[in-house]
Amino acid sequence: MVDKTFETVKIEREGGVTFLIMNRPEKRNAMSPQLHFDMEDAVDSLWHDEQTQVLVLTGAGPAFCAGQDLRLYFRGTESDPVTQYKAHEASDNWRWLKLTRFPKLTIAMVNGYCFGGGLTQMAACDLAISADEALFGASEINWGILPGGNVSWIMTLLMSYRHAMHYAVTGDTFDGKRAVEIGAVNYSVPLANLREETIALATRMMKKNPAAVRFTKEAIRTVRTMSEVDARDYLAAKSAALMFRDKEGGRQQGMRQFLDEKSFRPGLGDYQRRPSGSDTKE
Ligand code: ACO
């Protein structure tokens, strides 16, 4: 597939891993209206892309994302309500609504500065790997506003109440190692190894049953706000839907390989995926 080209976004591919790159390095990937429009278009263009097995979101140059562009997103649209509205919509759509629902596993690869509104798309990805050297911050307080959009909300989602309050009211920065300690990212590695480690994780995930990965990530996101009773009911329905949607019959393959063939241990690794049709149904 020939990828679309964009003014402020780049798409790169390595095997089944698709890198979606915020590409305004000279502005530390601050999010202009154009970047929001390009990103919404780019995410849409990858939605049904069969080559994409894992989507990695990252930034070009020394930043992941320096937040909303103060000049172009805020000041530049003050007297242009139409563009302001369109930019706000696109901003919410790609950074949260579309990324959180993306059908494949998503990984935020935080290569550098991640400030303000940039935290939203980092949190929207299913997993996040940071460079040790990356610098995070809810800097809004430093210029007299509060963390808006959904940033205050995602801070309390990602970290404890105490940490969310601390980093929001002080605007203190934290590096990749601290981001791991407070639960904002899964792990951090030296910047020099970041891409390699991200590809290693993505490659490991590509060996798993794609329908099970998709349904599992949707389940984990959804049950957070449910009661235990509601979650049980939802998970029963979700499990039934997974069996209906899983074209490779993973449950049957896994059961047979463990119980009959004794060829793997589900506690210790993945079942051997075989093309659909080669499976004998239970
Ligand atoms: N909005 C607009 N322009 C920005 C932004 C931003 N959020 N961040 C960086 N830039 C621009 C700078 O103005 C500069 O442009 P110029 O070359 O035309 O002067 C260019 O990007 C490079 O920025 P520097 O500050 O020179 O780069 P440096 O590497 O020294 O610092 C840093 C990077 C720490 C990210 C700094 O630019 C910064 O503090 N940016 C603002 C971060 C922030 O507070 N983001 C939250 C915004 S609010 C929100 O998202 C809701």
Residues whose N, C-alpha, C, O or C-beta is under 5 A from the ligand:
A	BS01	ACO	E26 K27 R28 A30 A66 G67 Q68 D69 L70 R71 Y113 F115 G116 G117 G118 S139
